[in-house]
Amino acid sequence: MAAVGVEVKHAEGAPEEHCSAKPTKQGEGLRQYYTQHIHELQLPQRQKTHNLNRLEASNKIKVLMATNRIDILDQALLRPGRIDRKIEFPNPNEESRRDILKIHSRRMNLMRGIDLKKIAEKMNGASGAELKAVCTEAGMFALRERRVHVTQEDFEMAVAK
């Protein structure tokens, strides 16, 4: 049975702790890991709430928060008066996806006739990072086959992966 390990890092990059757990039954290690670490994930949120409470209203202090998991934030952080503005950045639309694919494939040796619009259509709901990963993976497919040019098929396989 494999050991489960995790390293939690602060924003400064210093390791906070290292945990290992050997599961006794199939899946038990992950259950134990998540149960143990849910509490540890909540501690920083409580600390943020506490720090926000300590701030006095001031024009000199600006707090900027960012998350890609708003669903797990402590509701106390989201109460009216805590956050003045909430700005959401949705995943790109089809035209933007095509532009992102162009940006990440511009230094690649592409075969003529590659239809990035078709790839963008297939990747509905994809983030910019996922689009970049598809370009990287398409390039890797070509490299694995020792080809100089990336083909439409490489992109299709990268999307399917």
Secondary structure, 3 states (H helix, E strand, C coil): CCCEEEEEECCCCCEEEEEEECCCCCCHHHHHHHHHHHHHHHHHHHHHHHHHHHCCCCCCCCCCCCCCCHHHCCHHHHCCCCCCCCCCCCCCCHHHHHHHHHHHHCCCCECCCCCHHHHHHHCCCCCHHHHHHHHHHHHHHHHHCCCCCECHHHHHHHHHC
